[in-house]
């Protein structure tokens, strides 16, 4: 894992914005590239004047959207049966897919938005959205807004850690650990806010009237 993190760091450093777009597009698909090893080091280099801070956020948002959109359309094209059959090779079980489909059906736009802010599930939410043929315009809007907020959050904490510990740019593992430690309150806040949203949706759900 250390070698992979080092490779991703170097790719961002050597390729600049195209590297950010590429890695974030992969991160928003089925490839397990954590965004914490893409945006924060780019923010480090932005603090040093090698990149633009807002350029890093824009590139990250664009990459996230491209990866999500491609995954959406591939999922819509392949259909549920094919994804269930081959998804196990990408750690996508039928049970997980069913839960994700239910989540998209139940929470729609808000579900997509919050999913983009939650680690782990953010890179899989496009699959059920494509399968259920969620309106692509609405999916795109929620994906872009959620991705922008996520990239801004990572860039903010990346720049903050860079200002406090500039030597961490030479120790990728330590930098990722520092970013996760500093951004933990934000992640907890998002999870709590998402929980409140789900609770509110459940409480305000119209009661089903018995048939007949």
Buried (B, 14 or more C-beta within 10 A) or exposed (E): EEEEBEEBBEBBBEEBBEBBBBBBBBBBBBEEBBBBBBBBBBBBBBBEEEBEBEBBBBBBBBBBBBBBBBBBEBBBEBEBEEBBEEBEEEEBEEEBBEEBBEBBEEBBBBBBBBBBBBBEBBBBBBBBBBBBEBEBEEBBBBBBBBBBBBBBBBBBBBBBBBEEBEEBBEEBEBBBEBBBEBBEEBBEEBBEEBEEBBEEBEEEEEEEEEEE
